Amino acid sequence: MRVIRKYANRRLYDTEQSRYVTLEDLRGLILDEVPFRVEDAKSGEDLTRTILLSIIIEQEQADGESEVFSNDLLEQLIRVYAMSQPLPLARYLEQGTRLMMEQQQRMQDQWQQAMRHSPMELMRELAEENMRFWQQTINQGQQRKDDEE
């Protein structure tokens, strides 16, 4: 697992690549499914969760059109923390998000497969098939002619 060290000056250092990184760099690692752990450079304390929350906050602020957390949802999450018996919300959110992402991937795969069989693609595949057929036919005819001579 890749180790990222967070220094007192708030800079993040990737120990594998020996360079300073940004939250955007860490977001890229997440998108590429590269596991990493963020630790305090002095104490070794695990800061991964805090950094992941910072990445989410940055995403929410950067692109107002694709916000995931509405004000109402954030208020409800705060109320969950205040409950005397908090709900096992993390497990439900993880499972629900995983299911949603799997369904999204399936839909994208189906869409790509459907696009692969668009009328133009179908015509191209037919033309290639016809070309192979005629090339084989011509080659077989030429081979018979050569055999007869």
C-alpha positions in Angstrom: 0.0 0.0 0.0 1.3 3.4 -0.9 2.1 5.7 2.0 1.5 9.4 1.9 2.9 11.5 4.7 1.3 14.7 5.8 3.7 17.3 7.2 3.0 20.1 9.7 3.0 22.6 6.8 0.0 20.7 5.4 2.0 19.3 2.5 1.4 15.7 1.4 4.4 13.6 0.4 4.2 10.4 -1.7 6.9 8.1 -0.3 6.7 5.8 -3.3 7.2 8.5 -6.0 9.4 10.7 -3.7 7.4 13.9 -4.5 4.9 16.2 -3.0 1.3 15.6 -4.1 -2.0 17.5 -4.0 -5.5 16.4 -3.1 -6.2 16.2 -6.8 -3.3 13.7 -7.2 -4.8 11.6 -4.4 -8.2 11.8 -6.1 -6.5 10.4 -9.2 -5.1 7.5 -7.2 -8.6 6.8 -5.9 -10.1 6.9 -9.4 -7.3 4.5 -10.6 -8.1 2.3 -7.6 -4.6 2.6 -6.1 -4.7 1.9 -2.4 -3.0 4.4 -0.2 -2.7 5.4 3.5 -2.1 9.0 4.7 -0.2 9.2 7.9 1.1 12.1 10.0 4.8 12.5 9.4 5.6 12.9 13.1 3.3 10.6 15.0 2.4 8.1 12.2 -1.3 8.6 13.0 -3.7 7.4 10.3 -5.1 10.5 8.6 -6.6 8.8 5.6 -10.2 9.4 6.5 -9.7 13.1 7.1 -7.9 13.5 3.8 -10.7 11.5 2.0 -13.2 13.9 3.5 -11.1 16.9 2.3 -11.1 15.5 -1.2 -14.9 15.2 -1.1 -15.3 18.7 0.2 -13.0 20.0 -2.6 -15.1 18.1 -5.2 -18.3 19.5 -3.8 -17.0 23.0 -3.9 -15.4 22.7 -7.3 -18.3 21.6 -9.4 -21.7 22.9 -8.2 -23.6 21.1 -10.9 -22.7 17.6 -9.7 -23.0 18.0 -6.0 -23.6 14.7 -4.2 -24.4 16.1 -0.8 -27.4 18.5 -0.6 -27.9 20.6 2.4 -30.8 18.5 3.5 -28.7 15.3 3.3 -25.8 16.9 5.3 -28.3 18.0 8.0 -29.7 14.5 8.2 -26.2 13.0 8.5 -25.4 15.4 11.4 -28.6 14.3 13.1 -27.5 10.7 12.8 -24.4 11.5 14.8 -26.6 13.1 17.5 -28.7 10.0 17.9 -28.3 8.1 21.2 -28.2 4.8 19.2 -26.6 5.8 15.8 -27.8 3.8 12.9 -25.3 1.5 11.2 -25.4 4.0 8.3 -21.8 3.4 7.1 -22.6 -0.2 6.0 -25.8 0.8 4.2 -24.1 3.7 2.4 -21.2 1.5 1.4 -23.5 -1.3 0.1 -25.8 1.2 -1.6 -23.0 3.1 -3.3 -21.3 -0.1 -4.4 -24.6 -1.4 -5.9 -25.2 1.9 -7.6 -21.7 2.0 -9.1 -22.0 -1.7 -10.3 -25.3 -0.9 -12.0 -23.8 2.3 -13.6 -20.9 0.2 -14.9 -23.3 -2.4 -16.3 -25.3 0.3 -18.0 -22.2 1.8 -19.5 -21.0 -1.6 -20.7 -24.5 -2.3 -22.3 -24.4 1.2 -23.9 -21.0 0.6 -25.4 -22.1 -2.8 -26.7 -25.2 -1.3 -28.2 -23.1 1.5 -29.8 -20.7 -1.2 -31.2 -23.7 -2.6 -33.1 -24.9 0.7 -34.5 -26.1 0.7 -38.1 -22.8 2.1 -39.3 -20.8 -0.4 -37.3 -23.0 -3.2 -38.5 -22.4 -2.0 -42.1 -18.7 -1.9 -41.6 -18.6 -5.4 -40.1 -20.8 -6.7 -43.1 -18.4 -5.0 -45.6 -15.4 -6.6 -43.9 -17.1 -10.0 -43.9 -18.0 -9.6 -47.6 -14.4 -8.5 -48.4 -13.0 -11.6 -46.7 -15.5 -13.8 -48.5 -14.5 -12.4 -51.9 -10.8 -12.5 -51.2 -11.1 -16.2 -50.2 -13.2 -16.9 -53.3 -10.7 -15.2 -55.6 -7.8 -16.9 -53.9 -9.5 -20.3 -54.2 -10.3 -19.7 -57.9 -6.7 -18.6 -58.5 -5.3 -21.7 -56.7 -7.6 -24.0 -58.9 -6.4 -22.3 -62.0 -2.8 -22.7 -61.0 -3.4 -26.4 -60.1 -4.9 -27.0 -63.5 -1.9 -25.6 -65.3 
